[in-house]
Amino acid sequence: MTKIHVIGGGLIGMLTARELALAGRDVVLLERGETGRESSWAGGGILSPLHPWRYPDAVTQLARWGQQHYGALTQALAANTGIDPEWTQSGLMWLSTDEKAEALAWAARERYDLGVLEGEPALRDCEPALATGFAEALFMPSVAQLRNPRLLQSLRAELLRLGVAIHEAVEVRGFVTRGERLKALVTHAGELDTELAVVASGAWSGDLLAQTGLSLPIKPVRGQMVLFKTEPGLLTRMVMHQDRYLIPRRDGRILAGSTVEDVGFFKQTTDEALAELKAAAFAMVPALERFPVEHHWAGLRPGSPTGIPYIGEHPHMRGLFVNAGHYRNGVVLGLASTRLMADLMLGRSPILAPAPYAPATETMDL
Ligand SMILES: Cc1cc2nc3c(=O)[nH]c(=O)nc-3n(C[C@H](O)[C@H](O)[C@H](O)COP(=O)(O)OP(=O)(O)OC[C@H]3O[C@@H](n4cnc5c(N)ncnc54)[C@H](O)[C@@H]3O)c2cc1C
């Protein structure tokens, strides 16, 4: 049976490799740097789109499937590898949103449990550390989170356990074809023969695919985050106000995110973003001012115009598949998108209708 090469060792590449290995295929994962050090590492690990009611149905369908399966996946990973990704159903609270009507209508239609907390006492009953002045909140108790670095470490260990060959420091630079079929990958160290490969190269996927004549509007969108070292119990639910959020981890650390910046492939952090993220965090939970910022980092999201990832076979190159462009939701969408891609590649019955995700050229409007 022909080997399958996965190009990119972020969450999408690693979940893809896992799906294919579980199906009994011989999988080689090629990563330019180290696995799990780019966007997937930088993310917050919220298992829901931030404003789920704003997204097209194609995103909701992927998210729902992932939400139903992440608990079992993380349990299995923890048992198999000893590294617990800390899947936690902490719920997500939106403070004083002016999109209440849209949110409630979406939740009723999609059958999500979304409640309204009325009045400041009700809010502070739930989260005593919240700032005063918030009169209302929406709350979705089912939303879970996980710790990205732990998920990535446990996935890497699981891939090795499943027999996936992980080759780091290997950059794929191009493709060799015979007629319409993929024949080999061009790497910095020479050619690798293959008839089946998956581009899961995150924000770099657009540039890589451009060489094949496929112009997908995937572009980097920088996101910065800060991490506060606080005491466990200061906050238990994830909280969001406008476009900023707080994610409380089990050990008391609280992440505050995130910026959305169109600055190309520049991954540097900035003082402006640090100040702005701190101010937004203090406006939600003033007690955070007492605690140190332990870390400040940035990642490059694989931006796509509507947030719908591209999943499926290259329209003009048989054997080359794409799984990229998950933008702000690669963690929550990744599980379903990799399962769907494996279904298509292996000729299985797909978990979702694939048409909305088919890789095709679109105009870019981020
Ligand atoms: C600040 C921030 C917060 C976020 N929060 C959330 C959240 O709460 N929930 C959520 O669902 N999503 C979130 N996301 C989005 C999510 O992290 C991304 O959508 C997801 O990680 C994308 O995964 P990926 O594997 O496609 O990309 P990446 O993790 O970037 O991986 C791509 C990999 O491909 C490798 N590569 C690239 N080119 C080549 C090549 N030519 N050859 C070999 N290897 C190559 C790269 O080195 C990299 O390791 C967040 C993102 C950021 C930045």
The ligand as a Tripos MOL2 file, in Angstrom:
@<TRIPOS>MOLECULE
LIG
   53    58     1     0     0
SMALL
NO_CHARGES

@<TRIPOS>ATOM
      1 C1         -3.8040   33.5160   19.4310 C.3       1 LIG1
      2 C2         -4.6190   32.3920   18.8400 C.ar      1 LIG1
      3 C3         -5.7170   31.9070   19.5320 C.ar      1 LIG1
      4 C4         -6.4700   30.8670   19.0070 C.ar      1 LIG1
      5 N1         -7.4890   30.3260   19.7510 N.ar      1 LIG1
      6 C5         -8.2110   29.2830   19.2660 C.ar      1 LIG1
      7 C6         -9.2190   28.6890   20.0540 C.ar      1 LIG1
      8 O1         -9.4350   29.0740   21.2100 O.2       1 LIG1
      9 N2         -9.9600   27.6800   19.5160 N.ar      1 LIG1
     10 C7         -9.7230   27.2180   18.2460 C.ar      1 LIG1
     11 O2        -10.4330   26.3080   17.8030 O.2       1 LIG1
     12 N3         -8.7370   27.7380   17.4890 N.ar      1 LIG1
     13 C8         -7.9800   28.7600   17.9640 C.ar      1 LIG1
     14 N4         -6.9810   29.3100   17.2010 N.ar      1 LIG1
     15 C9         -6.8080   28.8560   15.8140 C.3       1 LIG1
     16 C10        -6.0410   27.5570   15.7160 C.3       1 LIG1
     17 O3         -4.9510   27.5970   16.5900 O.3       1 LIG1
     18 C11        -5.5950   27.3310   14.2670 C.3       1 LIG1
     19 O4         -6.6930   27.4070   13.3860 O.3       1 LIG1
     20 C12        -4.9650   25.9380   14.1120 C.3       1 LIG1
     21 O5         -3.9860   25.7480   15.0860 O.3       1 LIG1
     22 C13        -4.3580   25.7410   12.7520 C.3       1 LIG1
     23 O6         -3.6620   24.5220   12.7610 O.3       1 LIG1
     24 P1         -2.7320   24.0980   11.5580 P.3       1 LIG1
     25 O7         -2.1920   22.7580   11.8790 O.co2     1 LIG1
     26 O8         -3.4650   24.2930   10.2790 O.co2     1 LIG1
     27 O9         -1.5830   25.2120   11.5590 O.3       1 LIG1
     28 P2         -0.2110   25.3040   12.3770 P.3       1 LIG1
     29 O10        -0.3890   24.9210   13.7880 O.co2     1 LIG1
     30 O11         0.3660   26.6360   12.0860 O.co2     1 LIG1
     31 O12         0.6790   24.1680   11.7350 O.3       1 LIG1
     32 C14         1.1680   24.2300   10.4110 C.3       1 LIG1
     33 C15         2.5110   23.5080   10.4150 C.3       1 LIG1
     34 O13         2.9660   23.3400    9.0750 O.3       1 LIG1
     35 C16         4.3650   23.5190    9.0530 C.3       1 LIG1
     36 N5          4.7450   23.8470    7.6720 N.ar      1 LIG1
     37 C17         4.3990   24.9710    6.9830 C.ar      1 LIG1
     38 N6          4.8990   24.9090    5.7420 N.ar      1 LIG1
     39 C18         5.5710   23.7460    5.6350 C.ar      1 LIG1
     40 C19         6.3020   23.1110    4.5820 C.ar      1 LIG1
     41 N7          6.4330   23.7120    3.3770 N.pl3     1 LIG1
     42 N8          6.8780   21.9000    4.8030 N.ar      1 LIG1
     43 C20         6.7550   21.3010    6.0240 C.ar      1 LIG1
     44 N9          6.0550   21.8650    7.0600 N.ar      1 LIG1
     45 C21         5.4730   23.0520    6.8620 C.ar      1 LIG1
     46 C22         4.5830   24.6590   10.0320 C.3       1 LIG1
     47 O14         5.9360   24.7050   10.4770 O.3       1 LIG1
     48 C23         3.6060   24.3030   11.1270 C.3       1 LIG1
     49 O15         4.1620   23.5000   12.1430 O.3       1 LIG1
     50 C24        -6.1620   30.3130   17.7220 C.ar      1 LIG1
     51 C25        -5.0370   30.7920   17.0380 C.ar      1 LIG1
     52 C26        -4.2540   31.7990   17.5970 C.ar      1 LIG1
     53 C27        -3.0260   32.2590   16.8640 C.3       1 LIG1
@<TRIPOS>BOND
     1     1     2 1
     2     2     3 ar
     3     2    52 ar
     4     3     4 ar
     5     4     5 ar
     6     4    50 ar
     7     5     6 ar
     8     6     7 ar
     9     6    13 1
    10     7     8 2
    11     7     9 ar
    12     9    10 ar
    13    10    11 2
    14    10    12 ar
    15    12    13 ar
    16    13    14 ar
    17    14    15 1
    18    14    50 ar
    19    15    16 1
    20    16    17 1
    21    16    18 1
    22    18    19 1
    23    18    20 1
    24    20    21 1
    25    20    22 1
    26    22    23 1
    27    23    24 1
    28    24    25 2
    29    24    26 1
    30    24    27 1
    31    27    28 1
    32    28    29 2
    33    28    30 1
    34    28    31 1
    35    31    32 1
    36    32    33 1
    37    33    34 1
    38    33    48 1
    39    34    35 1
    40    35    36 1
    41    35    46 1
    42    36    37 ar
    43    36    45 ar
    44    37    38 ar
    45    38    39 ar
    46    39    40 ar
    47    39    45 ar
    48    40    41 1
    49    40    42 ar
    50    42    43 ar
    51    43    44 ar
    52    44    45 ar
    53    46    47 1
    54    46    48 1
    55    48    49 1
    56    50    51 ar
    57    51    52 ar
    58    52    53 1
@<TRIPOS>SUBSTRUCTURE
     1 LIG1         1 GROUP 0 **** ****
